[in-house]
Amino acid sequence: MKKFFKFGCLGVIAIIAIVIIALIIDISNDDEQPTEKAKQEEKVQYEIVIDEKFKKTEQRQIRATTGSNDEADFETITKEIMNKYKNQNLDSMHLYIHAPDGKSFGQLKAHSFIAYTQKGAAQTGLEKADTFKIEVEKNSTETTSKNTENIQKKEPSTKVSSDSNKVYINSIRPEIDEITAEYDRIWNDHWQAVWGNMSNATNSSDIASLKDDMNIVYEKYSELSKRISAIDSKSVPSDLQERLETYRVEMSLATNYRGNAATAIIQAIDGVADLNSRMEEATKSVELSDKKMLSAIVAITSIDQELGLLKQ
């Protein structure tokens, strides 16, 4: 009996020990599982607040907001939105990532240029299709928790603002003048005469002879668009950056619309579509380009006025 009792006690103790070990393992697993789950569910939080598809071109402009200031998160947002619109026959997209401001958007943090096609690459200043680049605003990567550092970094900005103004006055503004002159020169030298001849063309051979000029128009405006995209809006003081960025985006779109007008005529020449519909498409693209250029001029005029560059 004693022997049985002895072994019986040992058996009970062993069972209790096994139960305790199982509980410890289970608790340990419970501690690990939420951590793993949290990692899996951890996502960059953002919200699309403006989503605009251009009516006559395969381009899109999107503004999204996020509380993150991490450049890696900007890349994640860019990739997700790029993939989201991948199968919508777009050529290119401009994605603006902002700080939240109620239901709208606040300070610009980053600007992503996205190309889906080779045409889109030309529109955005990229080298090839299915690529993107991100331009991060200077102050966007400073975390809100580092208030002391932010204050320290704001002080020198007033000291360098005059130098930044010199960058605009001596470098950017002359470049804008050259861009404007080239924008008009392409139009006057290659488009206007061709457009008149298109209107008076009586047969396909008359139209075909105009294709070279239309190709030149498209190629030159594509090159000009790259030149506009190369303007560094972050090289000027922060209070001018948004307006210079507006100029860059609107002027780039203006050149793209003019390039699209040339493409419409080339399509008519190649017999892809009938002449009347392509001329109508070209006319609408020209009208849109004029509107975009006007917006670009308004933005630059505002900067010129603030810096005292306008002649009385």
C-alpha positions as CSV (number, residue, x, y, z in Angstrom):
1,M,0.0,0.0,0.0
2,K,2.8,2.3,0.9
3,K,4.6,1.5,-2.3
4,F,1.4,2.2,-4.3
5,F,0.9,5.4,-2.4
6,K,4.5,6.4,-3.1
7,F,4.1,5.8,-6.8
8,G,0.7,7.3,-6.8
9,C,2.0,10.5,-5.4
10,L,4.8,10.6,-7.9
11,G,2.3,10.1,-10.7
12,V,0.2,13.0,-9.4
13,I,3.2,15.2,-9.1
14,A,4.3,14.3,-12.6
15,I,0.8,15.2,-14.0
16,I,0.8,18.5,-12.1
17,A,4.3,19.3,-13.5
18,I,3.2,18.5,-17.1
19,V,0.1,20.7,-16.7
20,I,2.3,23.6,-15.3
21,I,4.8,23.3,-18.2
22,A,1.9,23.2,-20.7
23,L,0.5,26.4,-19.1
24,I,3.9,28.1,-19.3
25,I,4.3,27.2,-22.9
26,D,0.7,28.4,-23.7
27,I,1.3,31.7,-21.9
28,S,4.6,32.1,-23.8
29,N,2.8,31.5,-27.1
30,D,0.1,33.9,-26.2
31,D,2.8,36.6,-25.5
32,E,4.5,35.9,-28.9
33,Q,1.3,35.6,-31.0
34,P,0.1,39.2,-30.7
35,T,3.6,40.4,-31.4
36,E,3.7,38.4,-34.6
37,K,0.2,39.4,-35.5
38,A,0.9,43.0,-34.8
39,K,3.9,42.8,-37.2
40,Q,1.7,41.3,-39.9
41,E,-1.0,43.8,-39.4
42,E,1.3,46.8,-39.1
43,K,0.6,49.0,-42.1
44,V,1.3,52.6,-43.1
45,Q,-1.9,54.6,-42.4
46,Y,-2.8,57.0,-45.2
47,E,-6.0,58.5,-46.8
48,I,-6.6,59.6,-50.3
49,V,-8.4,63.0,-50.1
50,I,-8.3,64.1,-53.8
51,D,-8.3,61.8,-56.8
52,E,-8.5,63.6,-60.2
53,K,-8.4,61.9,-63.5
54,F,-7.6,64.2,-66.4
55,K,-10.5,64.0,-68.9
56,K,-8.6,64.0,-72.1
57,T,-5.3,62.3,-71.2
58,E,-4.4,59.1,-69.3
59,Q,-3.0,61.0,-66.3
60,R,-4.1,61.2,-62.8
61,Q,-3.4,63.5,-59.8
62,I,-3.8,62.2,-56.3
63,R,-3.4,63.9,-52.9
64,A,-3.0,61.6,-49.9
65,T,-2.5,62.4,-46.2
66,T,-0.5,60.5,-43.6
67,G,0.7,61.2,-40.1
68,S,4.0,59.5,-40.8
69,N,7.2,61.4,-41.6
70,D,9.2,58.3,-42.5
71,E,10.6,58.3,-46.0
72,A,10.2,54.5,-46.1
73,D,6.5,55.0,-45.5
74,F,6.3,57.5,-48.3
75,E,7.8,54.8,-50.6
76,T,5.3,52.2,-49.2
77,I,2.4,54.6,-49.9
78,T,3.7,55.3,-53.4
79,K,4.0,51.6,-54.2
80,E,0.5,50.8,-52.9
81,I,-1.2,53.6,-54.8
82,M,0.9,52.8,-58.0
83,N,-0.3,49.2,-57.8
84,K,-3.8,50.2,-57.0
85,Y,-4.2,52.1,-60.3
86,K,-1.9,49.8,-62.4
87,N,-4.6,48.3,-64.5
88,Q,-6.5,51.5,-65.3
89,N,-4.6,52.3,-68.6
90,L,-2.8,55.3,-67.1
91,D,0.3,56.8,-68.6
92,S,1.5,58.6,-65.5
93,M,0.5,59.9,-62.1
94,H,1.5,62.7,-59.8
95,L,1.0,61.7,-56.1
96,Y,1.3,64.4,-53.4
97,I,1.7,63.2,-49.9
98,H,0.6,65.7,-47.2
99,A,0.1,66.1,-43.5
100,P,-3.5,65.7,-42.5
101,D,-5.5,68.8,-41.9
102,G,-9.1,68.0,-40.9
103,K,-10.9,66.5,-44.0
104,S,-8.5,68.2,-46.3
105,F,-4.7,68.2,-46.6
106,G,-2.0,70.2,-45.0
107,Q,1.7,70.7,-45.5
108,L,3.3,68.9,-48.5
109,K,5.6,66.1,-47.4
110,A,6.6,64.4,-50.6
111,H,5.8,64.4,-54.3
112,S,5.9,61.1,-56.2
113,F,6.3,60.9,-60.0
114,I,4.9,57.6,-61.3
115,A,5.2,56.3,-64.9
116,Y,3.2,53.4,-66.1
117,T,4.2,53.6,-69.8
118,Q,7.1,55.0,-71.8
119,K,4.9,58.0,-72.6
120,G,4.3,58.5,-68.9
121,A,8.0,58.3,-68.3
122,A,8.4,61.3,-70.7
123,Q,5.6,63.1,-68.9
124,T,7.2,62.7,-65.5
125,G,10.9,63.1,-66.4
126,L,11.6,59.4,-65.7
127,E,13.7,57.1,-67.9
128,K,11.4,54.1,-68.3
129,A,7.9,52.7,-67.7
130,D,6.8,51.1,-64.4
131,T,9.1,53.3,-62.4
132,F,8.7,56.1,-59.9
133,K,10.7,58.7,-58.0
134,I,9.9,60.5,-54.8
135,E,11.0,64.0,-53.9
136,V,10.8,64.6,-50.2
137,E,10.2,68.0,-48.7
138,K,13.1,69.2,-46.6
139,N,11.3,69.4,-43.3
140,S,9.0,66.4,-43.8
141,T,11.3,63.8,-42.1
142,E,11.5,65.6,-38.8
143,T,9.4,63.7,-36.3
144,T,6.9,65.7,-34.3
145,S,8.3,64.2,-31.0
146,K,11.6,66.0,-31.5
147,N,10.2,69.5,-30.8
148,T,13.6,70.8,-29.6
149,E,15.4,69.8,-32.8
150,N,12.6,71.2,-34.9
151,I,13.0,74.6,-33.2
152,Q,16.7,74.5,-33.7
153,K,16.4,73.8,-37.3
154,K,13.9,76.5,-38.0
155,E,16.2,79.3,-36.8
156,P,18.8,79.0,-39.6
157,S,16.1,78.9,-42.3
158,T,15.6,82.7,-41.9
159,K,19.3,83.2,-42.3
160,V,19.5,81.3,-45.6
161,S,16.3,82.6,-47.0
162,S,18.1,85.5,-48.8
163,D,20.5,83.0,-50.3
164,S,17.5,80.9,-51.4
165,N,15.9,83.9,-52.9
166,K,19.1,84.4,-54.9
167,V,18.8,80.8,-56.2
168,Y,15.4,81.7,-57.5
169,I,16.4,85.0,-58.9
170,N,19.7,84.0,-60.5
171,S,19.0,80.4,-61.5
172,I,15.4,79.3,-61.4
173,R,13.8,82.4,-62.8
174,P,16.1,82.7,-65.9
175,E,15.4,79.0,-66.5
176,I,11.6,79.6,-66.4
177,D,12.1,82.5,-68.9
178,E,13.9,80.1,-71.3
179,I,11.2,77.4,-70.8
180,T,8.5,79.9,-71.6
181,A,10.4,81.0,-74.7
182,E,10.9,77.4,-75.9
183,Y,7.3,76.6,-75.2
184,D,6.2,79.4,-77.5
185,R,8.9,78.7,-80.1
186,I,7.9,75.1,-80.6
187,W,4.3,76.2,-81.1
188,N,5.2,79.0,-83.5
189,D,7.8,77.1,-85.6
190,H,6.1,73.7,-85.9
191,W,2.5,73.7,-84.9
192,Q,0.7,76.8,-86.3
193,A,1.6,76.3,-89.9
194,V,0.9,72.6,-89.7
195,W,-2.5,73.2,-88.1
196,G,-3.5,75.6,-90.9
197,N,-2.4,73.0,-93.5
198,M,-4.3,70.3,-91.6
199,S,-7.5,72.4,-91.9
200,N,-7.0,72.8,-95.6
201,A,-5.8,69.3,-96.4
202,T,-8.0,67.6,-99.1
203,N,-6.5,64.1,-99.2
204,S,-4.4,61.6,-97.2
205,S,-1.1,62.5,-99.0
206,D,-1.5,66.2,-98.0
207,I,-1.9,65.0,-94.4
208,A,0.9,62.5,-94.4
209,S,3.4,65.2,-95.4
210,L,2.7,67.0,-92.1
211,K,3.7,64.0,-89.8
212,D,7.3,65.0,-89.4
213,D,6.4,68.4,-87.9
214,M,3.9,66.7,-85.5
215,N,6.6,64.3,-84.4
216,I,8.9,67.2,-83.7
217,V,6.2,69.0,-81.7
218,Y,5.7,65.8,-79.6
219,E,9.4,65.2,-79.0
220,K,10.3,68.8,-78.2
221,Y,7.4,69.2,-75.7
222,S,8.4,65.8,-74.1
223,E,12.0,67.1,-73.7
224,L,10.7,70.4,-72.3
225,S,8.5,68.5,-69.8
226,K,11.7,66.8,-68.5
227,R,13.4,70.2,-68.2
228,I,10.4,71.5,-66.1
229,S,10.4,68.5,-63.9
230,A,14.1,69.1,-63.1
231,I,13.3,72.4,-61.4
232,D,14.0,72.0,-57.7
233,S,11.2,73.6,-55.7
234,K,12.9,72.8,-52.5
235,S,15.8,75.1,-53.3
236,V,13.7,78.2,-52.4
237,P,12.4,79.3,-49.0
238,S,9.5,77.2,-47.6
239,D,6.9,80.0,-48.1
240,L,7.6,79.9,-51.9
241,Q,8.0,76.1,-52.3
242,E,4.3,75.3,-52.8
243,R,3.9,78.0,-55.5
244,L,7.0,77.0,-57.3
245,E,5.8,73.4,-57.2
246,T,2.4,74.5,-58.5
247,Y,4.3,76.1,-61.4
248,R,6.3,73.0,-62.1
249,V,3.3,70.7,-62.1
250,E,0.9,73.0,-64.1
251,M,3.6,73.9,-66.7
252,S,4.5,70.3,-67.1
253,L,0.9,69.4,-67.7
254,A,0.6,72.3,-70.2
255,T,3.5,70.9,-72.2
256,N,2.0,67.4,-72.0
257,Y,-1.3,68.6,-73.3
258,R,0.4,70.2,-76.3
259,G,2.3,67.0,-76.9
260,N,-1.0,65.1,-76.7
261,A,-2.4,67.5,-79.3
262,A,0.4,66.5,-81.6
263,T,-0.2,62.8,-80.8
264,A,-3.9,63.2,-81.9
265,I,-2.8,64.5,-85.3
266,I,-0.3,61.7,-85.7
267,Q,-3.1,59.2,-85.0
268,A,-5.1,60.8,-87.7
269,I,-2.2,60.7,-90.2
270,D,-1.5,57.0,-89.3
271,G,-5.2,56.2,-89.8
272,V,-5.7,55.1,-86.2
273,A,-8.8,57.3,-86.0
274,D,-10.7,59.6,-88.3
275,L,-9.4,63.1,-89.0
276,N,-12.4,65.0,-87.5
277,S,-12.4,63.3,-84.1
278,R,-8.6,63.7,-83.8
279,M,-8.7,67.4,-84.7
280,E,-11.4,67.8,-82.1
281,E,-9.2,66.0,-79.6
282,A,-6.2,68.2,-80.5
283,T,-8.3,71.3,-80.1
284,K,-9.4,70.3,-76.6
285,S,-5.9,69.4,-75.6
286,V,-4.7,72.9,-76.7
287,E,-7.4,74.5,-74.7
288,L,-6.4,72.5,-71.6
289,S,-2.7,73.4,-72.1
290,D,-3.6,77.1,-72.2
291,K,-5.5,76.8,-68.9
292,K,-2.6,74.9,-67.3
293,M,-0.1,77.5,-68.5
294,L,-2.2,80.3,-67.1
295,S,-2.2,78.6,-63.7
296,A,1.6,78.2,-63.9
297,I,2.0,81.9,-64.8
298,V,-0.2,83.0,-61.9
299,A,1.9,81.0,-59.5
300,I,5.2,82.4,-60.8
301,T,3.8,86.0,-60.9
302,S,2.9,85.6,-57.2
303,I,6.5,84.7,-56.3
304,D,7.9,87.5,-58.5
305,Q,5.6,90.0,-56.8
306,E,6.6,88.9,-53.3
307,L,10.3,89.2,-54.2
308,G,9.8,92.6,-55.8
309,L,10.7,91.4,-59.3
310,L,7.8,92.8,-61.1
311,K,8.5,96.0,-63.0
312,Q,6.1,98.8,-62.3
